[in-house]
């Protein structure tokens, strides 16, 4: 992260720092992104750097993950750490880097007749989460395979977000079953995400809950990134 800020720092800048955390290592809570954004924020405050906005901070931290950790991660984890706001979820457009705050939690409880808002329960499965192996890059390659097959028939598809389930089903025979299932998860997950936002905006938590369950099942069977303890 410091390397990403070299041009913003004074010459011969150096520091000693200690990181203290009570987040379990490998718990899957995006702690690496949180640490990156925390370090970036620390550097900005320490050195009076005011020219770096939240989106740029997230992109710099993502670049640190790519170049230092060798992990081709997306932008979601760094983005929510840099741009998140209390009592809101964050709807992210990873192509344009635009975002929309979606009220959630205490801010929505005031609009409900019963006065009680939704609750998200985070539990520790005690299964260590690792991104440094081949599983994450493998998913990236499998999704890229699906995009390449789609482009042969639908050249307008630049990423899976541009595809529909009808388009994916039309070219299914041209790709491996694994690539199809990975792409099916991504395409359907985009649809579920937008549907969940609409459900939350109308305080329809039953529908939102069903969509989250569908999301988990898709992660479990199509993207294959769940485990028995979480299931």
N, C-alpha and C positions, 0 to 999 in steps of 0.2 A: 504494500500500500504506500509506504514511504517513497518507493521508486516512482510511483504514479504522480507524486507531488513534487518531484525534484525541481521542476522549473518554477514552482511557487515558493520554494524555501530559500532562505538567505544562504549565501555561500558558507561552506564548511559547517552546515547545520548538523548537530549530533544530539542524541539524547539517550538516557537510560530509562527503561520503563518496565513495570511489573504488571502483569495481567492477573486479576483475581476473579474467579467465576465459580458459581455453584451449579452451573448447568452440567449435567452428566455428559461425559465425552461420548460422542457417537450416538446421541439420543434422537437425532433426526429433527432437531428444532431450529435448523438453519443457523447454528451458533457460529459457524465460520464466517458467514456473511455478516452477522451481527458484530463479530469481532473486527472485521474489515471496516465496516461503516463506523464503528466506535473509534477505531484508530484514525480514520480519515477525519472524523469530527474533532478528535483530540488535536490533530495537527492543525486544523483550521483555527481552532480556538487559541492554541498556543502561539501560533505565528501570525494571527490576525488576518488570515486568508478569507476574503469576503467575495471573491470572484467566482467561486465554484458553487453552483446551485445543486439542489438535491438530486436531480436527474443525472447531472454530470458526475456527482459523487458516486452514485450507484454504478454508473458505467465504468468509472475508474476502478472501483472495487471489483467489479466483474472482470476487468482486464487483469487485475492482480491475481485473481483465481486462475485465469487462463494461462498466464505467463509464468507465475511462480509455482503454483500448485499443480499445473498441468491438467486442470479439470475444465473441460469445455462446457461449463454450466450456462444456464440461461440467466436472465436478469431478475427473475421474480424475488429471490431471497434478498438480494442487495437492495432492490427497489422498495420493498416493504419496510426494511430497516431504515432506509434513508427518507422515505416519503410517507410512512404511516402516520396516522393521526388517531388520537384517543377516540373511542366510540365509533370508529369507522373501519370498514373493510376497504380494500383498494382494488379497483378493477383496472388492470394494466393492459395497454396495447403495446406489445413488445416490438412491433414494427415501427410505429410512429413515436414510441416512448411517451405517448399521452396517457393520462390516468384520470380516473373518476373516483371520488370518495363515495362510499356507500354506507349510510348510517346503519349502525349495528350496536347492540348492547344497551347501555343506560340511556343513550339518546333516543332509542326507539321505544323504551319502556314507558316513557311519558305519553306516548301516543296510543298506548293500549288501554282498553277499558279496565283490565285487571291490574294495571300498573307493573306487570312483570314482563321483562324482556327476555330474549333468548339467551341461552347459556351454551358455551362450547367447553367441553370437558377434555383437558389434555392429560393423558395418562402415559406412564412410562412402561413400555413393554419389556424393558431390560434386555432388548436385543440391540446390539451395537450396529449403528448405521454407518456404512462406509461408502464414499464416492470415489475413493482413490483406485479401486480396482477397475475391471473392464466393463462392468455391468452398465454404467452410465454411458460411456462412449459407445458401447454396443447398441444401446437404444437410439442414440443419435444416428448411427450408421443405418440402422434398420428403417428409421423414419425417412432418411435421405433416399434409401432404396425405393420406398413407396412413392416419394415425390418424383423420382426419375421415371418410374413407370407411368405415373399419372401424366407427366409432361408429354409423353409420346402421343397421347390422345387429346389432352387438354393443356396446350402450351401456356395458357394463362396462369396455370398453377405454379407459383413460385415457392410456396411452402404449404404444409398441410392445412393451414388456416384458410387457404383459398379453395379447398376441395369440399365437396358435400359427400354424404354417404352414398348417394346415387352414383356419383362419379367414381367413388372408390370401388363400389360393387361392380361397376361396368368394366373395370380393368383388373379385377381380382385375379383372374386366371394368369395374368402376366407377372405376378410377383409371388414370392414365397408366402407360405401361410403365416410365418412369424412376422414378416413385414406388413402383411394385411392386418393382423391383429394389433400391432403397434399403431398403425395408422388409424385403425378403427377407434382405438382409445382416444387418440389426439383429436380427431374430427368430432367425435361424440362429446368429448370433454369440453371443447369450445362451446358446443351447443348447450351443454348442461350449465356451464359457467354463466352464460348470458341469461338462461332461464332462471337460474338461482338468484341473480341480481334482481330480475323483475319480481320474483316471488318475495324477496326481502323488502323491496320497495312498497309492496302492498301488505306487508306484515303477514304473509302466508307462510308461516314457519313449518307447517305440515308438508307442503310441497317442497320447500327448501330442504327439509330433512330427508325426504324421499330421494331428491336429486343427489344429495351427499352420499346416501347409501348406494345409489347407482354408480356414483363416481368411484367409491371404494371397490365395488364389484368389478368395475372395468379395470381398475388398477391391479386387482387381484388376478383376473383371468386373461385379460387382453395385453396389459403392459407387464404383468408378472413382476411386480415390485412390492408385493405384500408378504406377510409371513403368518404362520399359524397363530402366533401370540396376538397379533393385531386383529386377525380375522375373528 
